[in-house]
């Protein structure tokens, strides 16, 4: 059985900064599963969901610009 400690949480935290939001979300869910009382997993989950939301806002904005009348993009 894996012993969850602060070093383990740090690995998930550092890894999640360099991967896609979907991978970060999976890592966060695993951290929550392994140590439900740790705040780190929930913070990582929130960060991953924010990253996804930001990506969706950017994609929507680009689509609106491309579909705008007279758009030259």
C-alpha positions as CSV (number, residue, x, y, z in Angstrom):
1,X,0.0,0.0,0.0
2,X,1.2,3.5,-0.9
3,X,2.1,5.7,2.1
4,X,0.8,9.2,1.2
5,X,2.8,12.0,2.7
6,X,3.9,15.5,1.8
7,X,6.5,14.4,-0.6
8,X,3.9,12.4,-2.5
9,X,1.6,15.4,-2.6
10,X,4.5,17.6,-3.9
11,X,5.1,15.2,-6.8
12,X,1.5,15.4,-7.9
13,X,1.5,19.2,-7.4
14,X,4.7,19.7,-9.5
15,X,3.6,17.2,-12.2
16,X,0.2,18.8,-12.6
17,X,1.8,22.2,-13.5
18,X,3.4,20.7,-16.7
19,X,0.7,18.4,-18.1
20,X,-2.7,18.8,-19.7
21,X,-5.7,19.7,-17.6
22,X,-7.2,16.2,-18.2
23,X,-4.1,14.5,-16.8
24,X,-3.9,17.0,-14.0
25,X,-7.5,16.2,-13.1
26,X,-6.8,12.5,-13.1
27,X,-3.8,13.0,-10.9
28,X,-5.9,15.2,-8.5
29,X,-8.6,12.6,-8.3
30,X,-6.0,9.9,-7.5
31,X,-4.5,12.1,-4.8
32,X,-7.9,12.6,-3.3
33,X,-8.6,8.9,-3.4
34,X,-5.3,8.1,-1.7
35,X,-5.6,10.7,1.0
36,X,-9.1,12.2,1.2
37,X,-8.2,14.3,4.2
38,X,-5.4,16.2,2.4
39,X,-6.3,19.6,0.9
40,X,-3.7,19.2,-1.9
41,X,-5.8,16.9,-4.0
42,X,-8.8,19.2,-3.9
43,X,-6.6,22.2,-4.7
44,X,-5.1,20.4,-7.7
45,X,-8.6,19.4,-8.9
46,X,-9.8,23.0,-8.7
47,X,-6.7,24.2,-10.6
48,X,-7.3,21.5,-13.3
49,X,-10.9,22.6,-13.7
50,X,-9.9,26.2,-13.9
51,X,-7.4,25.4,-16.7
52,X,-10.1,23.6,-18.6
53,X,-12.5,26.5,-18.2
54,X,-9.8,29.0,-19.4
55,X,-9.2,26.8,-22.4
56,X,-12.9,26.7,-23.3
57,X,-13.2,30.5,-22.9
58,X,-10.2,31.1,-25.3
59,X,-11.6,28.6,-27.8
60,X,-15.1,30.2,-27.7
61,X,-13.5,33.7,-28.2
62,X,-11.6,32.5,-31.2
63,X,-14.6,30.9,-32.8
64,X,-16.6,34.1,-32.2
65,X,-13.9,36.2,-33.9
66,X,-13.7,33.8,-36.8
67,X,-17.5,33.9,-37.3
68,X,-17.8,37.6,-36.9
69,X,-19.0,39.5,-40.1
70,X,-16.0,41.0,-41.9
71,X,-13.6,38.8,-40.0
72,X,-10.2,38.7,-41.7
73,X,-8.7,36.0,-39.5
